[in-house]
Amino acid sequence: MVKKIFLKPIHNITIAASLVAASSLVSRFLGIVRDRILAGEFGAGETLDIYYAAFRIPDLIFNLLVLGALSAGFIPIFSSLINSKKQDKKEINKKSEAWFLASNTLNILGIGLILLSLLGIIFTPYLMKIIVPGFNKYQLDLTIELTRIMFLSPIFLGISSVFGGILQSFKRFCVYSLAPIMYNLGIIFGVLFLVPIFGIYGLAWGVVIGAVLHMLVQLFAVIQLDFKYTFKIDLKNKNTIKVGIMMIPRVMALAINQINLLVITVIASKLTSGSLAIFNLANNLGSFPVGVFGISFAVAVFPTLSLVAFDKKKLIENFSITIRQILFFIIPTTVLLITLRAQIIRVILGTGQFNWNDTVLTIDVLGFFALSLFAQAIIPLLVRVFYARHNSYYPFLIGLVTAIINVILSLYFSSFMGVSGLALAFSISAIFNFIFLWLTIRFSIGFMDEEKILFSTLKFVLAAVFCGATVQGMKLLIHPYINMTKFWGVFIQGAFAGLVGIFIYLAVCFLLKSEEFMHFYSSLKRRLKI
């Protein structure tokens, strides 16, 4: 029964995306619980600044090697091998090639991550002096120690991500979507049980435990797919070379993004104490809908895009359906996040050491992040269109331009807006990234069903306007009857206004006969009946 539920392939993009989104929702919710515990325990001060700064280098290694290999090269190549249509010995050979590619990638990536992590542990003191120049000696020494512990996590996450690539290619999205949940549970375990014993070091060990759990839950599912592991390294393997060739520009693009984040860390370390913590806490809240809707749909559709990448009609059809579904969710979410951001922050983070001043700063930062949610949610899909067509150079070049824009704007806005300026710069550069990617796809492929996408978007925007107006009205209506100085008062106001706003949005979409609303509703009904 368990095997049937968790290992059943899901071919419908909307259902797959819904499953990934639901799991992402749980994972992000756990992330919110984690942030609430951290904010209440430490407040937006130097301790959380140290914790988030310690993430930077290990996260950079993971993003460069792991996401670079898998997002750009591994999944398209592996998918093409396991989906061979020829019913003869060639098909068996293709499957064998696929398993060898997986083993080869695991071996090369694993050894590479171990070596890089060892080098990182050795050179951490020199790197952190560059990354956090605004930290004093105590903060710097503690950041170095936490970073060294966290260097273990990229190894496990790297192995796990290869397993995740295999599961995505086989369209086993259920187990794949559980991995981030396990990761956050590990971190929460560290906060609740290890911090009381080891102090701030418990935060770092929680990250490592989360990475191990992330790997183990996917390992179980991959074994059930009869994974044929081979302990052999072949650098001349043609499929591995293809992955490597596609990986290079992707790594360069991610390097730009990571350098971008490092620059933000450098700038934030020189601002008021707690600025880096506030930036990360607000960014985590802002990225919640991006992960639930934008990334979920992009992940779900990627194997399909890889198979139809050079069939223009099918590519455009899948692209158009997916982007309209993303916008159907992200537009009202943006309105809700903007109109209810004060309530959201007070309910989620407003506890313990997280004071009113921290709340006000986070409200401002979150508002600026929300301005570009539509762009942030669509960019993962646009980038995957390029990867599906075995083209990772354009995302790299566009990423370079937008990173430069972000750095310049961050330096400018932060000089008089503080940490809020970093968020504004981030949003503006994200919108530029979205525009450049879209125009490049338009010029390279041609017509992308823009008329239908625009028509659907106008319906969403109109419904979202009614949603926003309703939320504001409900907030004022309920305000006299609750105590806004208490947790439950703020929660009830936000929850009531938000639920009524969502109902109005869906009702208007129904009245406007939104194809996306009907499609999602019918897909959900079919799935529930099953």
KELUMMI-953747 format. One record per residue (C-alpha): residue number from 0; residue in three letters; y, z, x. Coordinates in steps of 0.1 Angstrom, whole numbers, plus 5000, padded with zeros to 4 digits. Layout:
KELUMMI-953747
[NUM,'ala',[Y,Z,X]]
...
//
This chain:
KELUMMI-953747
[0,'met',[5000,5000,5000]]
[1,'val',[5024,5010,5028]]
[2,'lys',[5015,4979,5047]]
[3,'lys',[5021,4957,5016]]
[4,'ile',[5055,4972,5009]]
[5,'phe',[5070,4973,5044]]
[6,'leu',[5054,4941,5059]]
[7,'lys',[5058,4917,5030]]
[8,'pro',[5079,4887,5040]]
[9,'ile',[5111,4881,5021]]
[10,'his',[5122,4844,5018]]
[11,'asn',[5150,4847,4993]]
[12,'ile',[5183,4851,5012]]
[13,'thr',[5200,4872,4985]]
[14,'ile',[5171,4896,4982]]
[15,'ala',[5167,4898,5020]]
[16,'ala',[5204,4905,5024]]
[17,'ser',[5203,4930,4996]]
[18,'leu',[5174,4949,5013]]
[19,'val',[5191,4948,5046]]
[20,'ala',[5224,4959,5029]]
[21,'ala',[5207,4988,5011]]
[22,'ser',[5191,5000,5043]]
[23,'ser',[5224,4995,5061]]
[24,'leu',[5241,5015,5034]]
[25,'val',[5217,5044,5040]]
[26,'ser',[5222,5040,5078]]
[27,'arg',[5260,5039,5075]]
[28,'phe',[5259,5068,5051]]
[29,'leu',[5240,5088,5077]]
[30,'gly',[5267,5076,5102]]
[31,'ile',[5293,5091,5079]]
[32,'val',[5274,5123,5077]]
[33,'arg',[5272,5123,5115]]
[34,'asp',[5310,5117,5118]]
[35,'arg',[5317,5144,5093]]
[36,'ile',[5296,5169,5113]]
[37,'leu',[5313,5158,5145]]
[38,'ala',[5348,5159,5130]]
[39,'gly',[5342,5193,5115]]
[40,'glu',[5327,5207,5146]]
[41,'phe',[5351,5194,5172]]
[42,'gly',[5381,5179,5154]]
[43,'ala',[5400,5148,5166]]
[44,'gly',[5404,5162,5201]]
[45,'glu',[5393,5159,5237]]
[46,'thr',[5356,5166,5230]]
[47,'leu',[5352,5136,5208]]
[48,'asp',[5374,5115,5231]]
[49,'ile',[5348,5124,5258]]
[50,'tyr',[5319,5116,5236]]
[51,'tyr',[5331,5082,5225]]
[52,'ala',[5343,5073,5261]]
[53,'ala',[5308,5081,5273]]
[54,'phe',[5294,5054,5250]]
[55,'arg',[5314,5026,5266]]
[56,'ile',[5293,5015,5296]]
[57,'pro',[5258,5020,5282]]
[58,'asp',[5269,5002,5250]]
[59,'leu',[5283,4974,5272]]
[60,'ile',[5250,4969,5290]]
[61,'phe',[5231,4969,5257]]
[62,'asn',[5255,4944,5240]]
[63,'leu',[5256,4920,5270]]
[64,'leu',[5219,4917,5277]]
[65,'val',[5202,4925,5245]]
[66,'leu',[5224,4911,5218]]
[67,'gly',[5232,4881,5240]]
[68,'ala',[5196,4871,5244]]
[69,'leu',[5185,4878,5208]]
[70,'ser',[5215,4866,5188]]
[71,'ala',[5220,4834,5207]]
[72,'gly',[5186,4823,5219]]
[73,'phe',[5155,4843,5211]]
[74,'ile',[5154,4841,5173]]
[75,'pro',[5161,4804,5170]]
[76,'ile',[5135,4795,5196]]
[77,'phe',[5109,4820,5185]]
[78,'ser',[5114,4810,5148]]
[79,'ser',[5109,4773,5156]]
[80,'leu',[5076,4782,5174]]
[81,'ile',[5061,4803,5147]]
[82,'asn',[5072,4779,5119]]
[83,'ser',[5054,4749,5133]]
[84,'lys',[5041,4727,5104]]
[85,'lys',[5014,4709,5122]]
[86,'gln',[4979,4720,5110]]
[87,'asp',[4960,4715,5142]]
[88,'lys',[4955,4729,5177]]
[89,'lys',[4992,4723,5184]]
[90,'glu',[5001,4749,5157]]
[91,'ile',[4979,4775,5174]]
[92,'asn',[4994,4766,5208]]
[93,'lys',[5029,4771,5193]]
[94,'lys',[5020,4805,5180]]
[95,'ser',[5006,4814,5215]]
[96,'glu',[5038,4801,5231]]
[97,'ala',[5058,4823,5207]]
[98,'trp',[5039,4855,5216]]
[99,'phe',[5042,4847,5253]]
[100,'leu',[5079,4842,5248]]
[101,'ala',[5082,4876,5232]]
[102,'ser',[5062,4892,5260]]
[103,'asn',[5081,4874,5287]]
[104,'thr',[5114,4884,5271]]
[105,'leu',[5103,4920,5268]]
[106,'asn',[5092,4922,5304]]
[107,'ile',[5123,4905,5319]]
[108,'leu',[5147,4924,5296]]
[109,'gly',[5129,4957,5302]]
[110,'ile',[5130,4955,5340]]
[111,'gly',[5166,4943,5339]]
[112,'leu',[5177,4971,5317]]
[113,'ile',[5160,4997,5339]]
[114,'leu',[5176,4984,5370]]
[115,'leu',[5210,4982,5354]]
[116,'ser',[5207,5016,5340]]
[117,'leu',[5198,5031,5374]]
[118,'leu',[5228,5013,5390]]
[119,'gly',[5250,5026,5361]]
[120,'ile',[5239,5062,5367]]
[121,'ile',[5247,5058,5404]]
[122,'phe',[5281,5042,5400]]
[123,'thr',[5293,5060,5368]]
[124,'pro',[5319,5082,5386]]
[125,'tyr',[5337,5051,5400]]
[126,'leu',[5335,5033,5367]]
[127,'met',[5348,5061,5345]]
[128,'lys',[5379,5066,5368]]
[129,'ile',[5388,5030,5358]]
[130,'ile',[5379,5033,5321]]
[131,'val',[5396,5067,5313]]
[132,'pro',[5426,5070,5337]]
[133,'gly',[5443,5093,5313]]
[134,'phe',[5416,5120,5314]]
[135,'asn',[5420,5151,5335]]
[136,'lys',[5393,5162,5360]]
[137,'tyr',[5374,5184,5335]]
[138,'gln',[5373,5156,5309]]
[139,'leu',[5364,5130,5335]]
[140,'asp',[5335,5151,5350]]
[141,'leu',[5321,5158,5315]]
[142,'thr',[5324,5121,5305]]
[143,'ile',[5304,5111,5337]]
[144,'glu',[5276,5135,5329]]
[145,'leu',[5273,5124,5293]]
[146,'thr',[5274,5087,5303]]
[147,'arg',[5245,5092,5328]]
[148,'ile',[5223,5107,5300]]
[149,'met',[5232,5079,5276]]
[150,'phe',[5222,5053,5301]]
[151,'leu',[5186,5059,5290]]
[152,'ser',[5194,5045,5255]]
[153,'pro',[5199,5008,5264]]
[154,'ile',[5164,5007,5277]]
[155,'phe',[5148,5017,5244]]
[156,'leu',[5173,4998,5223]]
[157,'gly',[5166,4967,5244]]
[158,'ile',[5129,4968,5238]]
[159,'ser',[5135,4976,5202]]
[160,'ser',[5158,4947,5197]]
[161,'val',[5131,4922,5209]]
[162,'phe',[5108,4938,5182]]
[163,'gly',[5136,4934,5157]]
[164,'gly',[5140,4897,5167]]
[165,'ile',[5103,4892,5160]]
[166,'leu',[5105,4909,5126]]
[167,'gln',[5136,4888,5116]]
[168,'ser',[5118,4856,5126]]
[169,'phe',[5088,4866,5104]]
[170,'lys',[5113,4876,5077]]
[171,'arg',[5100,4912,5077]]
[172,'phe',[5134,4926,5069]]
[173,'cys',[5121,4959,5054]]
[174,'val',[5110,4976,5086]]
[175,'tyr',[5137,4959,5106]]
[176,'ser',[5163,4975,5084]]
[177,'leu',[5148,5010,5089]]
[178,'ala',[5156,5010,5126]]
[179,'pro',[5193,5018,5124]]
[180,'ile',[5185,5046,5099]]
[181,'met',[5162,5062,5125]]
[182,'tyr',[5188,5058,5152]]
[183,'asn',[5214,5078,5132]]
[184,'leu',[5188,5104,5123]]
[185,'gly',[5182,5109,5160]]
[186,'ile',[5219,5114,5166]]
[187,'ile',[5223,5138,5137]]
[188,'phe',[5193,5158,5150]]
[189,'gly',[5212,5160,5183]]
[190,'val',[5244,5173,5166]]
[191,'leu',[5226,5198,5144]]
[192,'phe',[5198,5211,5167]]
[193,'leu',[5206,5202,5203]]
[194,'val',[5243,5209,5204]]
[195,'pro',[5238,5247,5196]]
[196,'ile',[5213,5248,5225]]
[197,'phe',[5228,5224,5251]]
[198,'gly',[5264,5222,5240]]
[199,'ile',[5281,5188,5242]]
[200,'tyr',[5251,5175,5262]]
[201,'gly',[5231,5177,5230]]
[202,'leu',[5252,5148,5216]]
[203,'ala',[5241,5125,5245]]
[204,'trp',[5204,5135,5241]]
[205,'gly',[5207,5129,5204]]
[206,'val',[5217,5093,5212]]
[207,'val',[5186,5089,5234]]
[208,'ile',[5163,5103,5208]]
[209,'gly',[5178,5080,5182]]
[210,'ala',[5172,5050,5205]]
[211,'val',[5135,5060,5209]]
[212,'leu',[5130,5063,5171]]
[213,'his',[5148,5029,5167]]
[214,'met',[5121,5014,5190]]
[215,'leu',[5090,5032,5176]]
[216,'val',[5096,5023,5139]]
[217,'gln',[5097,4986,5148]]
[218,'leu',[5068,4987,5173]]
[219,'phe',[5045,4998,5144]]
[220,'ala',[5054,4967,5123]]
[221,'val',[5051,4943,5153]]
[222,'ile',[5016,4955,5161]]
[223,'gln',[5006,4948,5124]]
[224,'leu',[5017,4912,5130]]
[225,'asp',[4990,4909,5156]]
[226,'phe',[5015,4907,5185]]
[227,'lys',[4997,4894,5216]]
[228,'tyr',[5014,4912,5244]]
[229,'thr',[5010,4898,5280]]
[230,'phe',[5021,4918,5310]]
[231,'lys',[5033,4888,5330]]
[232,'ile',[5067,4874,5340]]
[233,'asp',[5072,4837,5342]]
[234,'leu',[5108,4828,5350]]
[235,'lys',[5099,4791,5348]]
[236,'asn',[5087,4792,5312]]
[237,'lys',[5105,4764,5293]]
[238,'asn',[5111,4785,5262]]
[239,'thr',[5124,4814,5283]]
[240,'ile',[5147,4790,5301]]
[241,'lys',[5161,4778,5268]]
[242,'val',[5168,4813,5257]]
[243,'gly',[5185,4820,5290]]
[244,'ile',[5206,4788,5288]]
[245,'met',[5218,4798,5253]]
[246,'met',[5222,4834,5264]]
[247,'ile',[5247,4827,5292]]
[248,'pro',[5278,4818,5271]]
[249,'arg',[5268,4844,5245]]
[250,'val',[5268,4871,5272]]
[251,'met',[5302,4858,5284]]
[252,'ala',[5315,4860,5249]]
[253,'leu',[5302,4896,5245]]
[254,'ala',[5315,4905,5279]]
[255,'ile',[5350,4895,5267]]
[256,'asn',[5345,4917,5236]]
[257,'gln',[5333,4946,5256]]
[258,'ile',[5362,4943,5281]]
[259,'asn',[5384,4942,5250]]
[260,'leu',[5369,4976,5239]]
[261,'leu',[5373,4989,5274]]
[262,'val',[5409,4980,5274]]
[263,'ile',[5414,4998,5241]]
[264,'thr',[5396,5029,5256]]
[265,'val',[5419,5027,5287]]
[266,'ile',[5450,5025,5264]]
[267,'ala',[5438,5052,5240]]
[268,'ser',[5430,5076,5270]]
[269,'lys',[5467,5076,5278]]
[270,'leu',[5479,5083,5243]]
[271,'thr',[5479,5116,5225]]
[272,'ser',[5447,5137,5228]]
[273,'gly',[5423,5127,5200]]
[274,'ser',[5436,5091,5198]]
[275,'leu',[5403,5076,5210]]
[276,'ala',[5384,5098,5185]]
[277,'ile',[5406,5088,5156]]
[278,'phe',[5403,5051,5165]]
[279,'asn',[5365,5053,5165]]
[280,'leu',[5362,5074,5134]]
[281,'ala',[5385,5050,5115]]
[282,'asn',[5367,5020,5129]]
[283,'asn',[5333,5035,5118]]
[284,'leu',[5346,5038,5083]]
[285,'gly',[5362,5004,5083]]
[286,'ser',[5331,4988,5097]]
[287,'phe',[5309,5004,5069]]
[288,'pro',[5314,4975,5044]]
[289,'val',[5312,4949,5073]]
[290,'gly',[5278,4962,5082]]
[291,'val',[5265,4966,5047]]
[292,'phe',[5277,4932,5035]]
[293,'gly',[5288,4909,5063]]
[294,'ile',[5262,4916,5089]]
[295,'ser',[5234,4921,5063]]
[296,'phe',[5239,4886,5049]]
[297,'ala',[5243,4870,5083]]
[298,'val',[5211,4887,5096]]
[299,'ala',[5192,4876,5064]]
[300,'val',[5203,4840,5065]]
[301,'phe',[5200,4835,5103]]
[302,'pro',[5163,4825,5104]]
[303,'thr',[5169,4800,5076]]
[304,'leu',[5200,4786,5093]]
[305,'ser',[5180,4782,5125]]
[306,'leu',[5154,4761,5106]]
[307,'val',[5180,4738,5088]]
[308,'ala',[5207,4738,5115]]
[309,'phe',[5206,4700,5119]]
[310,'asp',[5200,4692,5083]]
[311,'lys',[5237,4690,5073]]
[312,'lys',[5232,4692,5035]]
[313,'lys',[5209,4723,5036]]
[314,'leu',[5230,4739,5063]]
[315,'ile',[5262,4736,5042]]
[316,'glu',[5243,4747,5011]]
[317,'asn',[5230,4779,5027]]
[318,'phe',[5264,4786,5044]]
[319,'ser',[5284,4782,5012]]
[320,'ile',[5261,4804,4991]]
[321,'thr',[5261,4831,5018]]
[322,'ile',[5298,4832,5025]]
[323,'arg',[5306,4834,4987]]
[324,'gln',[5282,4863,4984]]
[325,'ile',[5299,4881,5013]]
[326,'leu',[5333,4876,4998]]
[327,'phe',[5321,4887,4963]]
[328,'phe',[5314,4921,4979]]
[329,'ile',[5340,4924,5006]]
[330,'ile',[5371,4916,4986]]
[331,'pro',[5368,4945,4961]]
[332,'thr',[5356,4968,4989]]
[333,'thr',[5388,4960,5008]]
[334,'val',[5409,4969,4977]]
[335,'leu',[5389,5002,4972]]
[336,'leu',[5392,5011,5009]]
[337,'ile',[5430,5006,5009]]
[338,'thr',[5437,5024,4975]]
[339,'leu',[5413,5053,4982]]
[340,'arg',[5415,5057,5019]]
[341,'ala',[5432,5091,5017]]
[342,'gln',[5405,5104,4994]]
[343,'ile',[5377,5088,5015]]
[344,'ile',[5390,5104,5047]]
[345,'arg',[5395,5138,5032]]
[346,'val',[5361,5139,5016]]
[347,'ile',[5342,5125,5047]]
[348,'leu',[5361,5140,5076]]
[349,'gly',[5383,5167,5062]]
[350,'thr',[5364,5197,5072]]
[351,'gly',[5364,5224,5099]]
[352,'gln',[5385,5215,5129]]
[353,'phe',[5397,5181,5115]]
[354,'asn',[5432,5191,5103]]
[355,'trp',[5458,5175,5081]]
[356,'asn',[5475,5158,5110]]
[357,'asp',[5442,5142,5121]]
[358,'thr',[5438,5131,5085]]
[359,'val',[5472,5114,5082]]
[360,'leu',[5467,5095,5115]]
[361,'thr',[5432,5083,5104]]
[362,'ile',[5446,5072,5071]]
[363,'asp',[5471,5050,5088]]
[364,'val',[5446,5036,5113]]
[365,'leu',[5420,5029,5085]]
[366,'gly',[5447,5010,5065]]
[367,'phe',[5453,4986,5093]]
[368,'phe',[5416,4981,5099]]
[369,'ala',[5411,4972,5062]]
[370,'leu',[5436,4943,5064]]
[371,'ser',[5410,4922,5083]]
[372,'leu',[5378,4932,5066]]
[373,'phe',[5373,4898,5051]]
[374,'ala',[5375,4882,5086]]
[375,'gln',[5353,4909,5102]]
[376,'ala',[5327,4903,5075]]
[377,'ile',[5326,4865,5078]]
[378,'ile',[5327,4862,5116]]
[379,'pro',[5290,4872,5121]]
[380,'leu',[5280,4844,5097]]
[381,'leu',[5303,4818,5114]]
[382,'val',[5290,4828,5148]]
[383,'arg',[5254,4824,5137]]
[384,'val',[5261,4789,5125]]
[385,'phe',[5269,4780,5161]]
[386,'tyr',[5239,4798,5174]]
[387,'ala',[5216,4782,5149]]
[388,'arg',[5228,4748,5162]]
[389,'his',[5221,4759,5198]]
[390,'asn',[5258,4761,5206]]
[391,'ser',[5272,4794,5220]]
[392,'tyr',[5301,4779,5240]]
[393,'tyr',[5326,4776,5213]]
[394,'pro',[5322,4813,5202]]
[395,'phe',[5327,4822,5238]]
[396,'leu',[5359,4802,5242]]
[397,'ile',[5373,4814,5209]]
[398,'gly',[5364,4850,5218]]
[399,'leu',[5383,4846,5251]]
[400,'val',[5414,4835,5233]]
[401,'thr',[5413,4862,5206]]
[402,'ala',[5405,4889,5232]]
[403,'ile',[5436,4880,5251]]
[404,'ile',[5456,4881,5219]]
[405,'asn',[5442,4916,5211]]
[406,'val',[5449,4930,5246]]
[407,'ile',[5485,4917,5245]]
[408,'leu',[5491,4930,5209]]
[409,'ser',[5474,4964,5217]]
[410,'leu',[5497,4970,5246]]
[411,'tyr',[5528,4960,5225]]
[412,'phe',[5520,4978,5193]]
[413,'ser',[5506,5010,5209]]
[414,'ser',[5539,5014,5228]]
[415,'phe',[5557,5024,5197]]
[416,'met',[5530,5029,5170]]
[417,'gly',[5504,5049,5190]]
[418,'val',[5468,5046,5179]]
[419,'ser',[5478,5028,5147]]
[420,'gly',[5490,5000,5169]]
[421,'leu',[5456,4995,5183]]
[422,'ala',[5441,4991,5148]]
[423,'leu',[5469,4966,5138]]
[424,'ala',[5462,4945,5170]]
[425,'phe',[5425,4946,5163]]
[426,'ser',[5430,4933,5127]]
[427,'ile',[5454,4905,5137]]
[428,'ser',[5430,4893,5165]]
[429,'ala',[5401,4894,5141]]
[430,'ile',[5419,4872,5116]]
[431,'phe',[5428,4847,5144]]
[432,'asn',[5391,4848,5155]]
[433,'phe',[5380,4839,5119]]
[434,'ile',[5405,4810,5117]]
[435,'phe',[5396,4795,5150]]
[436,'leu',[5359,4797,5143]]
[437,'trp',[5362,4782,5109]]
[438,'leu',[5384,4753,5121]]
[439,'thr',[5360,4746,5150]]
[440,'ile',[5330,4744,5126]]
[441,'arg',[5351,4722,5103]]
[442,'phe',[5359,4698,5130]]
[443,'ser',[5323,4697,5145]]
[444,'ile',[5303,4696,5112]]
[445,'gly',[5328,4683,5087]]
[446,'phe',[5330,4693,5050]]
[447,'met',[5318,4729,5045]]
[448,'asp',[5321,4732,5007]]
[449,'glu',[5356,4747,5011]]
[450,'glu',[5367,4737,4976]]
[451,'lys',[5339,4757,4959]]
[452,'ile',[5344,4786,4983]]
[453,'leu',[5381,4787,4976]]
[454,'phe',[5376,4785,4938]]
[455,'ser',[5351,4814,4939]]
[456,'thr',[5374,4834,4962]]
[457,'leu',[5403,4831,4937]]
[458,'lys',[5381,4846,4910]]
[459,'phe',[5372,4875,4933]]
[460,'val',[5409,4881,4942]]
[461,'leu',[5420,4881,4906]]
[462,'ala',[5392,4905,4896]]
[463,'ala',[5401,4927,4927]]
[464,'val',[5438,4928,4916]]
[465,'phe',[5427,4943,4882]]
[466,'cys',[5403,4966,4902]]
[467,'gly',[5432,4979,4924]]
[468,'ala',[5456,4984,4895]]
[469,'thr',[5429,5003,4876]]
[470,'val',[5421,5025,4906]]
[471,'gln',[5458,5034,4910]]
[472,'gly',[5461,5041,4873]]
[473,'met',[5430,5063,4872]]
[474,'lys',[5442,5083,4902]]
[475,'leu',[5474,5092,4884]]
[476,'leu',[5456,5098,4851]]
[477,'ile',[5432,5123,4865]]
[478,'his',[5455,5140,4890]]
[479,'pro',[5470,5167,4866]]
[480,'tyr',[5435,5179,4856]]
[481,'ile',[5420,5186,4891]]
[482,'asn',[5428,5208,4921]]
[483,'met',[5437,5183,4949]]
[484,'thr',[5436,5211,4975]]
[485,'lys',[5398,5215,4971]]
[486,'phe',[5370,5192,4982]]
[487,'trp',[5356,5186,4947]]
[488,'gly',[5390,5178,4933]]
[489,'val',[5396,5150,4959]]
[490,'phe',[5360,5138,4955]]
[491,'ile',[5362,5137,4917]]
[492,'gln',[5395,5118,4918]]
[493,'gly',[5382,5092,4943]]
[494,'ala',[5348,5088,4927]]
[495,'phe',[5361,5085,4892]]
[496,'ala',[5389,5060,4901]]
[497,'gly',[5365,5040,4923]]
[498,'leu',[5337,5037,4897]]
[499,'val',[5361,5026,4870]]
[500,'gly',[5376,5001,4894]]
[501,'ile',[5342,4987,4903]]
[502,'phe',[5333,4984,4866]]
[503,'ile',[5366,4965,4859]]
[504,'tyr',[5360,4942,4889]]
[505,'leu',[5325,4933,4877]]
[506,'ala',[5337,4929,4841]]
[507,'val',[5364,4905,4851]]
[508,'cys',[5339,4885,4873]]
[509,'phe',[5316,4883,4843]]
[510,'leu',[5345,4871,4820]]
[511,'leu',[5354,4845,4847]]
[512,'lys',[5318,4834,4848]]
[513,'ser',[5315,4840,4885]]
[514,'glu',[5284,4822,4898]]
[515,'glu',[5280,4847,4926]]
[516,'phe',[5279,4876,4902]]
[517,'met',[5254,4859,4880]]
[518,'his',[5233,4849,4910]]
[519,'phe',[5232,4884,4924]]
[520,'tyr',[5225,4900,4890]]
[521,'ser',[5196,4876,4883]]
[522,'ser',[5181,4880,4918]]
[523,'leu',[5182,4918,4914]]
[524,'lys',[5166,4917,4880]]
[525,'arg',[5137,4895,4893]]
[526,'arg',[5132,4918,4922]]
[527,'leu',[5131,4949,4901]]
[528,'lys',[5106,4934,4877]]
[529,'ile',[5083,4927,4907]]
//
